[in-house]
Amino acid sequence: MADRARSRSLLTWRRLKWASFAHSTVYLLLLFSAFTGELEGVKPLLGWGHGVGWIAMSLGAIAAARRRIIPVRLAVAIAVLGGIGPFFGTIEFVRLGRRGKHPQEAGTVGTAWR
């Protein structure tokens, strides 16, 4: 029971949002490296960061959607479209934030996102 309460406190809207922004930044640097030939020394780290980041974001998004921390549409953007590019999840976080349809600090998603 304590593990569930702890994992619930670790999985928040704000943490997922910033993890999505960080993952998008890693992916952007990976694309920059691939197209320009720069950053060759860190390209493998960026590739691993993107791969492991996508897996972690997908698992986090699925768990957060099950707990109603994020809407299912956002979880799909992260888990499914995130394999193509993590920008989909980041854009969805921004879109929901601008519309005011995200939970407050400790809240969970209700029906406002539908």
Buried (B, 14 or more C-beta within 10 A) or exposed (E): EEEEEEEBEEBBBEBBBEBBBBBBBBBBBBEBBEEEEEBEEEBEEBBEBBEEBBEEBBEBBBBBBEBBBBBBBBBBBBBEBBEEBBBBBBBBBEBBEEEEBBBEEEEBBEEEBE
